Amino acid sequence: MIQKRKPAPTRERILLAARALFQRRGYFAVGTAEILAMARAPKGSMYHHFPGGKEEIAVAAVQAASRDILEMLQRLEERHSGVADMLRDLGRGMARWLNESKWREGTLLASTATGTIPDLPHLHVAIKEAFVQWRERLTELLIEEGWQRSKARVMAETVIGATEGAMILARIDQNGRVVQKVIENMAQFIEKGSEEGGRTNGHSKR
């Protein structure tokens, strides 16, 4: 006997719908009615679950995306012995995702940041915290490979900035190889452990 799948809770459906729509069009181009329609949620449910309205939904979506990023990094750490190979795996996954979305979706953090900072302070804080968590985890991983903390932090910021920019270029060109090429350059730079890259020695500590 085939059992019917239990539908996701209303709050979860609203968040999933909001994330998908924000990733496609950004914050201001998406209305609450559209989010509720995609989530198949009754009109009154939004303010029941999100009294702060659309900004509260966006904050929750960004926080969920941040957790997903950290969990993804954890999985990549378990599969690979170094940051460079983690990044290569990440690049392949992002290129696949862009292609599967038919180039309609971008990263949630960049999509929601456009036009909202600094005018929506709660959302601004959530986006900033998400980037800080991502940066700090990459920084710690580089330190484990022998990088000085200050230069590891700069390298982590460079990786994040390059990745976010590559995602935009890949959507414009409709070519996932853009992401992979940019990340490959970052990976090679990390592997070389050049003086500019900031290693304290030529040997990994991981």
Secondary structure, 3 states (H helix, E strand, C coil): CCCCCCCCCHHHHHHHHHHHHHHHHCCCCCCHHHHHHHHCCCCCHHHHHCCCCHHHHHHHHHHHHHHHHHHHHHHHHHHCCCHHHHHHHHHHHHHHHHHHCCCCCCCHHHHHHCCCCCCCHHHHHHHHHHHHHHHHHHHHHHHHCCECHHHHHHHHHHHHHHHHHHHHHHHHHCCCHHHHHHHHHHHHHHHHCCCCCCECCCCCCC
